[in-house]
């Protein structure tokens, strides 16, 4: 019998809500950053540079603006009132912030956000919930610096600054020049995954109906999917043979929330369209449409469909909220983060042990201070042999011990705070708490993983069980 190799932690499929893949009848996939994984720095740098062109037409001084791949991470929030980028805990408390490209000191941050909760339902906040946000955040931070310096020819609010640069990025995408650049040199921009096509083949041969639902146009979709998939398929197969339904120009997130016109691709070579009415035909390729039409055409709904994408809002949040589809989130950067955590296990164990000592010592100091208070004010029980001088000496000794312990804890804590990104730290952590991004993942994604090919080890027949949730009072 074949011996099964253990799956490295960074390649596992992580489960928030138990998911029986045997019960899934159809699996839908996004394309960009899901089936096709881009070299993030190359793609986002190209997007950043493309957005500079419409901004230059406004007369903005853009010299020396460059995309900084380590300056931002997914999961931050734009503070459109103050021109800041912030990282918040799952409860919305800001634990880290920068104004433009300048990190706020602890004191400045506390003064600015002590009474503020990051509520993503408020227009003040814009959440970074996809890798496509990295170029936007890098550009925003640098333009805030220029706005503050009076270098922009327009006097505008930070909110207007964000609106203008967002429009510039949207223009760069919609004009097609950026994607033409990528399609003409895919080797520079695309990271190939030889295990991806076999993963899709396993699912298809197991009886799953596979769907491709992307906002990209037909020409770009064909180019990217052919480059990414066809070379690894059995002879005579191409990527189109894997999918029971292909929908391009889907206009997500609107795709999941309403009725939209749908067009059939009647000439796939030239991308010609004709209006379409009625059910979507098996094997067909369409432009537009909506999720309700997909459900009715497949004869499936809700928990029978798993949709996998990289956009926390446009792919996962809306499909879960509107349709109750099962949801999977692709988080490529968590692969690096988990690998770093695995490599730091020894240091983590040391930090954990030191924090246990710190907790015990803090409790001892608190008890000593209470005993001193009672002794000084003459009430309650006090240690019979502990006079005021002895208590003072004990408190001082414990405080010195605490300072020495802090000196050992501090470098370890700083190292863990910078895992994943030297400035912002881990994607899923905010200090000792979960990050606001992690809370959104937990709430809307049934499962999450670093790449689609991680389903290869899981198989189409897996029963994915959620980990037992922990509570503060659970035994350690």
N, C-alpha and C positions, 0 to 999 in steps of 0.2 A: 504494500500500500504506500502511496506517495506521502512523504513527510512534508507537512505544511510549515513553511517558514513563518516565524512571527513577524508581524507587520510593525515597522518602526513607528514610534508615536507620531512623528511628523507626517506620516502617510495614512494615518487612521481616519475613519469617518466618525466624527464626534456627534453624539446624539443628545438633544434637549428633550425630545418627546419620542417615546418608543415608536419605531416605524418597522412594520413588517413588509419587506420589499416583495414578498410573494403576493401580497394583496394589491400591489400597484399594477395597474393595467396599462398605463401610458406614462412615459417619462419625457418631459419637455425640457429643452435646453436653450439658454441664451447662447450667443456666439462670442462676442467680444469680451475678453478676459474670463471666459468660461470654457468653451470648446477651443477657442483660439486664445492662447495666452501670449500677450505681448511682453517684450522686454520693457519693463515699466519705465526705466529711465529714458530709453530711446524714444518711446511713444510720447511720454509726457513732455520731454524736451521739444519734440517736434510740434506738439500742440501749443506749448508755451510760445515758441517762436512764431507760429502761424498767427496767434492772437495779437502779436505786436504790430502786424501790418495795419489792421483797421484802427488800432489805437494811435499809430503814427500819423494817420490821416487827420486826427483831431489836433495835431500839433503837440502831442505829449512828448516830453524828452525821455527817451527809452534807452539811451546809451547805458551800457554796463548792466542792463537787466539780464540775468541769466537764471535758468531753472536750477534750483538747489534741491537735489533728490533727497537729501537727509534733513532738510529744513522743516518738512511737514510729514505727517502721517495721516492715513485714513482714520476717521473717528473723531477728529477735532470738530469744533463748531466755530463758525464765524460769528463774532459779536458785531453786528452791523451798526450798532449805535456808537461803539467806542473804537472801532477799527482794530479789534483784537482777534487773535486766535486763542481758543481755550480748550483745555482738556478737563473733562468733568467725570465725577464718579457716577455710578448707576443711579444715585439719588439726585443728580444734577448739581452737586456742589463742585465748584471750580477748584482744582488743586494745582493747576499750572496755567500760565497765560503769557502771551507776548503781545506787545503793541507793535504793529508792523513787524520788523525783524528783530526787535529788542525784547528779550525776556523780561518780564516784570519781576522785581524783587519780591520776596515773601511779604514784606510790609506793604508794598504797593498793591500787590494782588489781594491781600486781606482787606485793605481799605476799599478797593474797588468792588469786590465781590462778596463781602461778608454777609450781606443780606440778599444775595441774588441766587436764584435757582435757574439752571439752564432748562427751560421748558421748550421742547422742540415744536410745540404747537403755537408758540408765539412768533410773530414776524421778526423779532429782534435776532433770532438765531437761524443760521443756515448750516445744516449738518453735512459733514463730509462722509458720505456713505458709499463711495466707490473709488477705485483707483483713478478714475477719470478726474477726480477732484484735486489731485495733487498739483497739477499745473495751475489750476485756478487759485489754490491757496498760496502757492509760491508767488504768483503774480500779484495777488492781493496784498500780501505782506510787504513786498517791495514798493508797490504803488502807494501804500499808506505812508511809507517813509517819505516819498516824494511829495505827497499831498501835504504832510505836516511841515515840510521844508519850504512850502510855497513854490515848488518847482513846476507844478501843473498850471496850465493857463486858465483853468476853470476853478472856481471856488465851489466845491460840491461837498456834500456829506459823505461819510463813509459808506452809507447804504447806496447812494448813487454811484459811487466809485465801483462798488461790487456789481451793481446792475450793468454798468457800462462794460466792465471787463468780462462779465458773463456773456453779454451779447457778442463781444469780440470772439470769445471761444466758440460760441454757438455758430457764428458766421464761418469760422475756420472749419468747423465740422460740416456745415450744410453746403458750403460751396464745393466740397469734394476734393479740394486740392490736397488736403492732408491725407485723405485715404488713397488718393492716387499716388502720392509719394510712398505710402506704405506698400500698396499693391505692386508697385514697380520694383521694390527692393525688400521683399518679405524676409529674406535671410537676416537683414539688419534689425528687423522689428519683432519677429516672431520666434518664440522659444518652442521648438518641436517637442512632442511627447509621443514616442513610439508606442506606448501602452494605451493611448486614447482610443484608436480604432478597434482594438480587440475588446476593450471595455464596452463599447457601443455594440459590437457584434454579439457579445455575450448576452446583453440585454435584449437585443432584437430576436436572437435565436431562442431565448427563453420565453418568447411570446409577448414581450412588451412592445407597445407601439411607440415609436420614437418621433418626437416633434422637435423642430427647430423654429424658434420664435425670436426674431432679432429685429432691432430698429435699423440695422444697416440695409442698404439697397441691394438689389439682386446681383448686380455686377460685382460689387465688392464682396458679397457673401460667397459667390461662386469662386472668386479668386482666392480668398482666404481659406475656405474649406478644402478646396482642391490641393492647395499647397500644404495644408496641415494634415490632411487625412489620407488622400489617395495613395500616396507612396507606400503606406503600411497595410493596405487592404489586399485580400487575395486577388490573384490575377483575374482581370475582367470586371472587377467591382470598382465603383467610384462612390464618392461620398453621398450622392443622391440616392443610392440604393439602400442606404442605412435608414433613411427617414420616411416615415409614412405620411408626413405632412411638413411642408416648409412654408413658413410665413415670414416675409421680409417687410420692411417699412411698417413694423407693427405699432409704432408710436406708444410704446410702453412709457409710463404706467397706465395711460388711457385705455390701452388694449384690454386691461382686466376690469374696467369699470363702466363700460357702456357699449352701445351698438354703433358700429362704424362700417362704412362702405368697404367692400372687399372686391379686389380685382384678380382675375385669373391670369397667370403668366401663360400666354398662348404660344409664344416663341421664346423658349428659354435661352436660346443662343443670343438673341438680340434684346431680350427682356421686354418684349411687347406685351401689352396688357389689354384686357377687355373686361367690361363690367361683369360681375358674377352674382347670381342669385341662387339660393338654395344651399344644400349641404356642401361641405368641402369634400372633394373626392379623394379616396385613398391614393397616395403617391403624388398628389398635386402640389404645385407651388403657387403661392398667392402673395399678393401685396395688400396690406391692410387687414381688415377684419377685426374680430374681437374674440375674447375667451369664451363667451357664451355660445358663439357659433362653433367653436372648436368642441365644446362639450356636447352640443346637440349632434354634431356630425360624427363624433366618436361613439355616442351613446354612453358616455361616462360623465362623472361629475365628482366634485369634492375630493374625498379621501382616496379615490381611485387614481388620481393624477398627481404625480410628483413633478414640480417645476424647479429647475436648478439654474441659478444665475449668480452674478457677482454683485449686483446692485441691491443694497439692503432695502431701499425703498421701492424702486421701480420693478424689481423682480420678486422680492420676497414678501415685503410688508403688504403690498396691495393684493397680491394673489392670495395671501393668507386671509386678509381682512374681508375682501369682497367675495371670494369664491370658496374659501376653506380648502383650497388645494393643499396637499402636503408640500413642504418647501425645503429646498437645500441651498445653502449659501457657499459659494466658492471664495475662500480667503487665502490667496496664494501666499501672502506675507506671513501667515501663521506658521508655515513650514519652517521658516528661518527662526521664528520666535520659539517654537517648541524645541528645535534643535539646540538653541542657546540655553534653554532651561534645562535640557537633559545634560548638557556639558557642565552646567553649574550646580549639579545635584549635591556635590560635596560641600560647596560653599553654602548652598541653601540649608543643608542639614546643620551646619555650624551656626548659621544665622538663626535658625529655629531654636536651637538649644540656647543660644545667648538670649533670645527674646523670652524664653521660659524663665531664665535666671532674672532677667529684667523685671518681668511681671511679679515674681516672688519678692524681689527686692523692693519694688514699689509698694507692694502690700505691707511689707515689714516696716518701711518708713512711715506709711500712713498709720499703722497701729502705734508706732512709737510717738508720733505727733499727737495722736488722740490721748495716749497715756500722759504725755506732758501737759496737755490742756487740762485734763482732769486733776492732775497733781497741782497745777497752778491755781485752779479755780475751786479746788476742794470739793469735788463731787464724784460720785461713781467709784467703781472698783479701780484700783491701780496696782501694778506689780508691787508686792510687799517689800522687795529689796531694791526697788528702783527709785532713788531720790531724783530731784531735779537735775543735779549735776551728772548723775549717771545717764539719765535720759538724754541730756544734751550731747554727751559724749557719744552715746549710741547713735543718735540721729546724725551727728557729724561723720561718724565712721561709715554709716550706711550711705550717706550722700557722696562721700569720697569714692566708695565702692561703685556707686551708680555712675559717677563721672568716668571712672576707669572702664566700666562696662560699655558706656556710650562710645568711648573712643575705639573700642573693638567692633561695635555694631555699625558705626557710621560708614566706614569704607565698604563693608559688605552691602549695606542698604543702598548706598549710591550705585554700586555695581549692578544690583538688581533693578534699580530705578531706570537704568539706561539700557537694559536688555531690549533688543529689537531696534531701538533708535537712540542715539546718544543724547538727543535733546528732549524727546517726548516720552521715551521709554516704551514699554510693551503696549501693543494694540488693545489687549483685553483687560489690562490692569490699570488702575489709577491709584497709585500708592498701595496700600494694603487692601483696597476694595476692588470690586469689578469696575471697569470703565463704563461710561454711558453707552459706548459702542457695544460692549459685551452685553449690556442689558437689552439693547435692541436685538442683537443676535439671539439671545436667550428667548426673547418674547416672540419673535416672528419666524425664526428658522428652526424647523424640526430637526434638521441635521446641518452640520457644517464640516467642511473639509478643505484641503489646500488645492486640490485639482480633481477633475472628473475621473481621471484614471485611478484614483484611490478606490473607486467602486470595483475595480478589478479583483482585489483581494476580498472585498466584502461579498462579492457575487450577487447575481440578481435574486438569490433565494435567502438572503440573510434576514435575520430577525435582529434589528438594531435596538438595543435596550438603553434607555436613558439611565445615566448614573443616579444613584440615590442622592437626593438633595441633602445638603448639610445645613444644620441650624447651630447657632452659637452654643446651645446647651447640649448638643450631641457629644457623646464620649469621644475623646481625642484618640 
